[in-house]
Amino acid sequence: MPKRYDNFIEYLNNTIKIPPTSKYCAIDLFAGCGGLSLGFEAAGIKTVGYEMVEDCCDTYRKNLRSECHQEIITKDTEFPRASVLIGGPPCQPFSRRGKRKGQIDDRNGFPAFIEAVKKVQPDLWMCENVKGLPEQSTSYFQSIIDQCKKLGYIVEHRTFQLVKFDVPQSRERMVIVGHHGGFKFPKPNDYVISAGEALGALATDIPDNAIFLTPAMDEYIAKYEAASKCRTPRDLHMDRPARTLTCRNLAGATSDMHRIKLSDGRRRRITVREAARLQGFPDWFEFCGSEESQYTQIGNAVPPIFAYKMALAVVDYLEGRHQKGMDRYNLPELITRKQKGKKSFQEKDLAVQTLIREALFIIDQLGIPLEGLTGRDKEKLAMALLAAGDVKTSKEWRKVKSTNSGYSITTKQCVEFYNTYLEENMSKGSYDYVLRDGFSKLLIGGIVERSKPESNLSDATRGYRISTEYARIISKFGQKDWEKQVEIFNKTHKTYRERLAQTRNIPMINVKMPDGKEFQLKDGEHNLIQQQVITEFLPRFGYGATLLYCGDSDNKYGVINEKEKLAELGIKDLSQGKLPDIVAYSAEKDWIYLIEAYHTSNPITAERKYELEQMMGECADKCIYITAFESNDAFRNCKEDLAWETEVWIVTNPDHMIHRNGFRFIGPYGETTE
């Protein structure tokens, strides 16, 4: 494995240090102990911090010799002027390891961060967060992007594997940047730093304050690793990067705590200094507070060595080093899987790859959300734009065709375009997928329009083309001031999300769960039955059951989806068509309720029951299979189709259950009877 540094520790200590003078100034919100600020200071950007935790403020002031205001940041907080605004809004609301309450979590710092952008109006702003934000709350994430674009910024985000940026641990973080054109994300290394390189002699030394694991702890960890099917022990391996450092695995004596196994077989917890090294802090940096507080500060920190790389890119932007040429754009990375008889994206000619990435970049800048799309979905979206504008090479953007030119292309012609110019190998019968996978988002976003708006969907002569107003902005792609033109364009045009809200102004059903929490389902007869199951059936027959999943036609993965608990129960395939409409679990009885809400289809037939049993595997013995009907008439119409040993519940008669010839009333039939 190639290594860049003869001595990584020397490099870290000599690079991450504060210069005597600074050319620029930045405000750091939710600054923590100063990891992000430290990287920016090392790159020549003076910082002023805002943080509410006293120990963090003390650490910040002691090491950065800058002011750190100890206060809770709100929409009303006032700030000095600065050319750069940075920060790490608390990630717990969106972290995979947290409760994932998202925007409703009191700790959500994005509203305050956006308000600060409005007040300060920096040349560039940057925030760091967990990579799960777009996945956990796609619509909220897109609303953040839209709000920031309306403030006059080009907004871009990337998920980084920090191990490729001199951080000796497997850590992934997302960075969102708002700028006015010409910002380039730093490029990743082609090497990684191992834990052994970062720790050096510390790994073999035994410090005076060493804390060793007890035999009981070793036994517990062994059981944990066996239960979780760990292929290798979760000790710190010196020949590879460390696992992700978190507050939990640093500050607490947990089964996945970071520890070093010594040559004599004993294992000890890593020290504060060792944790700091793995998080990219130089040795001169000292932490304040109790030992637990210091571990927590490290676990929450942005690795300074990664922050330094980002800060260098910010300095390049402030000094205008990427103002010209097509290479100034942060074209999206794209990876697709190999399919039989077809090229993956990576196997296509480099010129074709670049053209598709340019199209995807334009789509993203014009406000079409890409979150949640697979690499192949993104590729199809980009190809649809190219076909709609008849753009065959990167030199043809200025000649993009539109409504005014009289050009249009049918879905059948798109298949031919893809095969001829974009190295696809689609069958001629694939044209139906062009509309679904390519044009649908572009139509909603207003970028593409139909040549025959009133024609039937099955009309093979109906074509698609780029609308005149969008063709004007697309044709200027590559010009020096294109980013500025996009800013103005986005301010004066409805976003995809705003258009979608107009086209889908659908009445919703409010659902209040037994624990008092509320959510909404799309209005409809089927979802009304689901609402009654949650509000009437579960309180009567659920034995304190917790709702783990509730499907909705408007949400592929369900409006309620407790993935971790579902996984514990053996349910890992969360796609529609696999799970029933509702899944609930009673800890009191150790029962799993699998409920189908019948309106016009999908009762629990013998075939459906078999599918569910196969999906549940060993947990099938704990399952109760229930079909919920809106009325007695609905039940009578399909009662002969219902599987044996299943239950029936009827909305209009909520206090009673009907069982299909089982030997007991409500309970898993896999259980033995007395």
C-alpha positions, 0 to 999 in steps of 0.5 A: 500500500503506497504511503506519502509520508515517511513519518505521518506524526511529524507531518501532522504536527508540522502541518496543523499549526497556527501561522502568525498572520491570517489573510481571511476570517471565518465564523465557526458555528457549533464549533465544538472543541475547534476541530474544524476551526483548527484546520482553517486556522492552519490554512491561514483563515482566522476563526471566531467560534460559537459553542454552548458547551463550556469545556469545548469553549475552554479547549477552543480558546486554549489552543486556537487563541481565538474568541469562542462565544459560549452561547446557544445559537439561535435565529436571533444570534448576531454575528460580525462580518466575515468572508467565510461561514463554517460550522457543524450543525449537531448531527445527532438528529440525522445520525444512523446511531441516534434516534433520527428525529431529523428536523423535529429534533430540538438539536437541529441546528440548520435553521440557525445556520441558514439564518446566519448565512442570511445575516453574514452573507459570506463569500462562501459558507460550508457545513459538515454533517453525517452522510445519512442526512439526505437518506434520513430526511430527503425532503427536508434536506432538499428544502435546506438546499432550496433555501440556500439557493434562494439566498443566491448561492450555488449549493453543492454537497459531497460525501467524503471518505475521510480515510482518503484525506489523511484521516487514519480511520474509516469515517464518512461525512457530508460537506455542503458548500455554498459559493458564487462559482469557482469552488473545487472540492479537494481531490482524494489521496490514492493511499490511506494512513493506518492506525499504526502510522498514526499512533507510532510508539504510543500503540506499544507503550503502556501509559501510567493511566492505562485502563485494561479490560477485565476478564468479564469485559473480555467475555462480554465482548467475545459474546457480542462479536460472536452474536454480531458475526464479526469476522475479525475482532474489533480491536485496533488493527495497526495495519489498517485505518481505525474504525469510526471514532464516536463519543459512544466508542470512546467515552463509554465502556461498551462492547465496541469500544476502541481498544489496543491488544498488547503482545501479552494478550491484554487489551486496554482502552485507547487514551485521549492522546491516541484518540486525538491522533486517530482523529487528526489532532496534532500532539500540541493540542490539549483538551480541557475538562474531565477525561469523559468530556475530552473523549466526547469532544474528540468523538464529536470533532471534525478531524482537523487534517480533513478540515485543513484540506477543505480550507485549502480549497476555500483559500483557492476559491477566495483567491480566484484560482478556478474561475475559468475552464470546464474543469472548474466544475465539481462534476458528480461522481458516478458508478453503475454495476455491470449488466449482462450485454451492457457497459457499466458507466466506468467502461464507457469512453471517457468523453461519454462519461464526461458528457453524462457527468456534465448533464447530471451537474446541470440537472443538479444545479437547476434544482432537480434532487438526486438524493436517493437515486442509484447510479443507474437512475442518475445516468438515465436522467442525464441521458434523457436531458442529452437526448431532449436537447440533442447534445451529443458531445461536450462541445454542443451545449451552446447549440442545445435544441429547444422548443423554439428550434422545432426539435423533439424526440420520442421515447423510441428515438431516445433509445436509438440516441442512447445506443448511438451516442452514449454507448448503451445497448438498450433493446428497442422495446425499452422505450417505456422506461425512458419516460419513467426513469428519464423524463419524469423528473425533468418534466416536473422540474419544468426543464423538459416539456411535451411536444403534444401536451394533450396527447395520450400517454400511449401516443408513440408520436409524442416527443420531448424537448427542453423548454425555451427558458431552460435551454437559454441557461443550459446553452451558457454552460461553460461560460465564465459567469454561468454560475452567476447566471444560475444563481439569478435563474434559480431565484426567479424560477420555481424549484422542483420541490415547489412545482411538485407541491403544486402538482401534488396538492393531495389531502392527507389523513392524520394518524395519531399513534397510541404513544401520542406521535402523529404522522400523515398518510395520503388520503384514500380508502386503503390508508383510512383502513390503515389509520383505523388499524393503528388507532383502533385495532392496536390499542385493543388487541396489540398488548402494547405493540409498537408500530415498526412499519406503515406503508404508504403509496406516496412513500416507497419505504413507508412513513413509519420505518424502524429499520434497526428493530425490523432488522433485529426481527429478521426483516431486512427487505424493506421494498414495497410488495415484500412487507405487509401494510403494517408491522407491529411488535408486542414486547409483552407477548413477543408477538409480531403483527403482520397486517394487510389493509384490504380495500380492493386487493391484497388480503392474506391468502395462502400464497401471501401467507407463505411469502410472509413466512419465508420472509420472516424465517425463524421469526415466523413462529412469532407472527400473527397474520391479520387482514383488516377490512373496512366492512362486513361486506368487504370481508364476505366478498373475499373470505374464501380466499383467506389463508387458514390460521389467520385473523380478520378485523373489521373497521366497523366492528372494532371490538371483535376478531374473527379467526380462520379455523385456528385452534386458538384466538389471536396468537402465533400458531407456531407456538406450542399449546398447553 
